[in-house]
Amino acid sequence: MTNKVISVHADGHSNRHDDHHDRLCMSRRQFLLAGGAMVTLAAIGLPGTAEAAPIHALKASFPKQKIGSLAALKKGIPLDFAYPYPDVQNILVKLGTVAGGGVGADKDIVAFNQQCTHMGGPLQGTYKDAFQALGPCPLHLTTFDLTKHGMVISGHGTESLPQIVLEVQGDDIYAVGVMGLVYGYSAMTARA
């Protein structure tokens, strides 16, 4: 509630004035914006106040397993393989464009698990070469970008697809570990 001041002039006219113009006051919008800014600064810290600690991807190392060869890979034609367990199905693909975690001369060969991270839906047969994407998942339509470490493009998933860590020796491609958590395997990761 604001106080109103009514001035009556000698000629009989009156003017109404709100006295809130005479004092410093914060509107509701200004309060919310200032509060949001303070919460953001508290969450990320002030620039220059602390050194940022490096963030490391969680990676589980498993025995090295040959999964393919450079000569056998054709751009856009995925190969299925099981790793690190017989029931964990993955995809190996030459994308034709540089990809995060990619190996080979063009850094375009990647491998990912074929189970959606949201509810474990099957992603077999959903690779789209035109978009270098896996999905959509038949359960809730989550789609993953294989050029960006399996990042979610759209859908209900909130976690990237587990990426199979690859090594190339000569013409042979080996799986040596898994970055991320395969749906249904709670003890798969360890700090690398």
N, C-alpha and C positions, 0 to 999 in steps of 0.2 A: 504494500500500500504506500502510495506517495502522497506527500502533503502538497496541497494546491494553494497558491497565493493569488488572490484576486485584487487587482488594483483598480480603484475608481478614480478617474481623472475629473478635473474641474468641469469639463464639458459634459459629464454624465456617462461617458463610455467606460466600459470595463475591459481589462485584459486579463486572461488567465495565464499563469506561468507555472510550469512544473519545477519544483525546486531541485530535482535531481540533476539538472544541468549545471548547477552551481557546485556540485561536489563530485569527487572522483568515485565512480561506481563501475562495477564490472557486470556486464550483461551475462545472461545465462550462456549464450553462445561463446563469449570470450572466456568464461569460466571453463566450459567444456574443452575448448581448444587449448587453453593453458594447461589444464589438467592432463589432457592427452599428450601434450608435449613433455610434461614432466615425467609421465609414466614411460614414455619412449626413451627419454634420456636415462632414466633409472635402469631400464632394461638393457640398453646397449652401452651405457657408460659415456662419459664425456670424452671427446677426442683428446688424445694425448695423455689420458690419466693412467693408462695401464697398457702393458704390452699384450697383444692378442696371442693367446696360446694357439699353436697350430692344431687344426682338426684333422684327425687321422681316420681313414675309412676302416671299418671293421672287416678283417679278412681272416678266413680260416684256411690254413694250409692243409692239403691232403696229398697223398702220394701222386707223383707225376704219372699221367696217363696219356698215351697218344690217342688223339681224337680225329685226326685228319691230316691232309697234306696240302701244301700250297697249290700244287699242280692240279689237284682234284677239285678245288673250289672254283666256282663260276659266280660272277657277280649276280647277286639277287636270288640265288638258288640255295636255300638253307639245307644244312645237313643236321639230322637229329643224332644225339648221342646221350649216353647215361653217364653221369658223374655228379658227385663223388660216390654215390650209392647206385645200385642197379635200378632202383625205382624212381630216381630223380632224373627226369627228362629235360634236356637242354637243346638249344639250337646254336649252330655255328654258321656264320654267314659273312660273306664278303660284301660290304655295303657299297663300295665304290666311292665313298667319301670319308674323309678323316673322322674318326670317332674316338670318344673318350675311352681310354683303355685299349684302343685298337693296336694290333700287331701287324707285322708284315711290312714290306717296303713302303706301302701307301698308308700305313696305320689305319686300315679300314676293315680289318678282320676282327670280329667280336663274337662272344658267346654269352648267352643268357639262359637262365632257367625258364621253363615254359609253364610255370604255375603262377597265376595272378596273386599278388601280395595281399589283396583285400580279403578274399575268402577261399583262395586256392583253386579257382576256376581254371580249366584247361585252356592253354593258349596254342596248342598244337594246330598247325595249319592256318594260323592267322597272320603270318608275316606279310606285310605290304611293302614291296620293294620301292614303289613310287615315293613312299614317305619314310622309308627305313624305320618302320614301326612294327611292333608286335601287338596284336589285338584287333578288335575289341574283345574283351573277355565275354563269354556268353552269359555270365551271371549278371554283371552290372555295368558292362560296356567300358571297363577301364582299358586304356590304350597306352603303350609305353614307347618312348623315343630311344632307339638303340644307338643313336649317335651321341647321346648325352647320358651315358651310364645307365640306361634303362629308366630314365626319369618319367614320371606320370605325365601324359599329355592331357588326358581327360578321364573322367569316371570316378568311381568311389575309392579307388586305391590311394593310399597316402604315402606309400613307400616305393622306392625304385625297385625294379626287378633285380634279383641277385645276379651279379655279373660273374662269369667264370673267368678267372685269371689265366691268361694264356702266355705261353712261351713258344718261340720258333727256334728250331735247331735244324739248319739246312732246309730241307723241304718239309720236315715234319712239324706239326702243330700239337702242342701238349697242353693239357689242362693241369694246373698246379695248385689251384685254390679257388675259393668262393668269396666274393665281396658281397656282404649282405646276408640276410636270413631267408632261407628257402622255407616257404609256407609249410608248417607242420613239423619243423625241426628246430626246437628251441635252444639247443646247445651247439649251434653250428659255428658261431663266430668267436674269435679271440682277438685281442688287440695285437696288431702286427708291429 
